[in-house]
Structure formats: structure tokens, C-alpha cells
Amino acid sequence: MPTLSLSQTVQAVASGECSAAAVLETCIARIEATDARVNAFTGTRFDAARAQAAQVDVRRARGEPLGPLAGVPFAVKNLFDISGEVTLAGSKVNRSHPPATADAVLVQRLQAAGAVLVGSLNMDEFAYGFTTENTHYGPTRNPHNLDCTAGGSSGGSGAAVAAGQVPLTLGSDTNGSIRVPSSFCGIWGLKPTFGRLSRRGSFPFVHSIDHLGPFGDDLPGLALAYDALQGPDALDPGCFATAVEPTTGSLAQGVEGLRVGVLGGYFDAMATPAAREAVALAADALGARVAVQRGVEWPDAAAARAAAFIVTASEGGQLHMDSLRTRAADHEPLSVDRLIAGALQPAVWYVRAQRFRRRYRDQVNALFRDWDVLITPATPLAAPAIGSEWVDINGQRLPCRPSIGLLTQPVSFSGCPVVTAPMWPGGTGGLPIGVQLIAAPWREDLALRAGWALAQSGVAQVKETVL
Amino acid sequence: MTEEQTLAYVHAAAVAVDLPLDDAQIARVAVHLQRTASLAATLEDIPLAPHDEPAELFCPAPFDQPR
């Protein structure tokens, strides 16, 4: 059976063209054939998945209503609780934790929609990284070039979709951890508005900035999954949405009537020529339908990146103080010193960053009085080789790992929703660079509409890999 | 902070929070802290008035809950 995309799978299972069991077996075969090279998965649960898929097929045979994602195989970053399994969050330290007693809320919602959970996925330890170079579980490799990083921290989530192992995954994004793997792996990703989706049942990193969201191999499927993930959660103090706001019904409106701008200033200065080309391709494709204005100035972007860095370091470091005191040697060597530095940094830095955030939020929200969707690269460059220590961005020699998030951190610190669209500029050796489609808080619908328009134009697409 | 001052700060702060660090760790952590210090300096350039409060404040209980 040929590999089906996310929305094709939904249609094929709903129509009876394919059984959920057959779809699942195709995915399992693909995982078994490719994951020794990609290293996206840290755990599989094929028997449980087969039972779930069989239930979908039984329901269909009985003529019972199916959920909107019936028969869609999915996998989750291993910071999501899966009942009966230890939630590793990419760490060795967490191996001694008891198994989760329930699935994370978002896992429950996807399963309630009929999706079939296949396994858990690799990540940077405790989500503190942009490359998924995990010393404990090995690096996740980019399916488009196995020598390159898949991005992080949700690298397994990005690579599993790009490799055609599953059409849908879940990840988290604090400073770019959905958008970076989407960009490097050439797939679709959605970082919703901060506070949109329940985080209950996921292992935290930075309470003030953590977001959860989906990855997918086509845009309509991504929107469908996002709609299934929505819902209030009174038990999650970080879930502010009180109602479901479906997006799939408005996708086909595209960018008609929307004001679309391209970010300049900081976002242009920190982008390599290939990343700028990715944005130009997107802007030109959307500009065929609307007037796209270039050079829109995002307020205080450099300061926002600094504030996000400081808040992340403080909260992330504080969260792990117990194990840093007693088991520092069991932490990831690539991030343990950063965690410690964060735990020790002066409180005045942290408090000032949080006070800045209100002013910053108000300035960003004011920008959206004039714009509906803003475009910028998701990463300054295409995926670097695994192990890279330095990168060159327009003549500046910068440390590789933190610099990957230069263009994502200011945006997530504002809480705005972002769709990452897979673009294919030249000069990257065939690797993708994603673009961020940014909308005002709670307007995921507009970012998804812009994504739909890019997909329709053909410039944003998921491509075959080298596997 | 100079490199020497940063090393001294890391050493003292680690003692304050009961975090055992050897000299090699202190040196590595200090490199990260110096990088963060330069980022913190950029935030100092953003003017904040005394009434500029953090984005989210503690709420003792929902205002509209039954009393």
C-alpha cells in the first residue's frame, strides 16, 4: 500500500478505501525499515496500536460514527505521558520515575478522535536544545541528509513525519522546538497561541513559555489535528482558551482579504541568503493574491530574544535543581552547564525579563492592528551537520546550537500562533528552510489560511527523502 | 563582570543554593553566565517605569467563584 498523507489517510479510512489496520501496518513497516538510520523513535507500542486500529475498523464495519482522525497513526515527543510508560523527557534522570498513570490530555484527545498511538519520540534532554543531539538516546538524523540535524528539541517529531513513518506527531515549543524541526525537516508545524492547548500530562521545561502543538505532512491534516486537540482544561493553570474555535472550515478562504507583511530589521539581519529566499518565495506566492509589504518592523526583537533566553535559563535551571545537586553527571553533557548557569543567574535579570514581557506583548499586539499575517524564516539557515559548533550568519561567527533559535525565540515570547511552512530555496544542498506564518494571539485560523494558500500554490510542500 | 568576577560569582552562588561544583564545572558554567550577562545588558537598555508589572500576576482565587 502506498504511504498516504495525513488528510489522505483520514479520507481513505473514512471511505473504507483502506482499513485502519492496513494503514498502521504500512507505517510500522516504514518505521522498521528506516528508524535504525533516523533514530526518531525511543519507544514503540505496536501491539497496542494494532488493537486500537482494529477497534476503528470494527466501528466502521458496524456503521458507527468515526472520529475526525480515525485510523491516523501518530507518535508523540517523549515528554508526553503515555499510560504505563515512564515519561523520559529525553533524560536518563527520569528513568527512575514511576510510569505515568494516564495519557496526557492531548494524547487522549487525539485517541478520542480515532488516531492510533504508535510510540514515543526522541528529543533534546528536557527540551533544552535545538538539535536533538541526545547523548543518552543518540542523535535524531535529518531524513533529507542523515549527516545533518533534524532540529530540536522535538527532533524525533519532525523526523518521523519527514521520513514518512507517521503522518502526525506531537511536540512542544518553548523557544522554537516545533518550528525548528519543521524547518529543518521540511514539514508542517503549528505552534498555537500560548495558553491555547492543555499542557496537562506533559513534562514541563519553562512554565512561562511552554507550548504544545502538532506536526503534519499536509496542511489540511494539520488543521484537522489542531481542531481535535482544542478544548478548555480547567485543571491546567496555563490553559486560557475557554472554547473550541475550529479552523478547518475557513482554510479555503486562503489569504483573501488578509493583510500580509514580511518582517524586516532583526529578522532580515539574522537570516542567511537561503532563508531570505525562502521568505521571498512565500511572499511572492501569497502576493499573487494579496499585496505583500516587505520590511515590517517587529518591536524589540533582540531584547525579546534576550528576555526569552533569561526566563528559559532561570525556570529551566530551577526545575532541575534536585538532580543537578545530586546527579549532575547523569544530565546531558551538552546542556547541563547551561542549566546550572540558569539556576544561578541573578533574580534581577529574570524579573526584568518578565516585566519587559508585558510591554513587549502590548507592542506586538498593536502591530496586528495593521497586519493579519507576518512572514519570516523559521531558522536562519538550513540544517547544519550534526556536531556543528559554529555557524556563519552573514559574516558573523556564532555558536551553532543557540543561534538556531534566533528567529523563533522573539515570536514565542510574544505568545503568537505560528504555522511553519516547508519551503525549498536554492543553495542548501537540497535541504528545506521553513517560514513562519505569524498571526495575532488566538488567530491560528489566519496562519493556517496562509499556510493553505502556500500549499495550494505548490511552493510549500513536503518532499520525498533520501531514505 | 570580568572573567574572574564571574568565576567568583558562580562559586559563591553555587554555595548559596547548595550546588556542589568543581573548578572545571565552575569554569564552564561561567562561560554560559557571561553570555547571558551580555543578553541581560541588552534588556537594561529597554526603559521600564516602576508601574510596568510582569505579564502575569498571582491571583489568590477566581474573582467570580462562589463566596
Interface residues (C-beta under 8 A of the other chain):
Chain A: S208 D300 A302 A303 R305 A306 A307 F309 I310 A313 M321 L324 R325 A328 D337 R338 I340 A341 G342 A343 L344 Q345 P346 W349 V351 R352 A353 Q354 R355 F356 R357 R358 R359 R361
Chain B: Y9 V10 A13 A14 V17 D18 L19 P20 L21 Q25 R28 V29 A30 V31 H32 L33 T36 L39 A40 T42 L43 E44 D45 I46 L48 D52 E53 P54 A55 E56
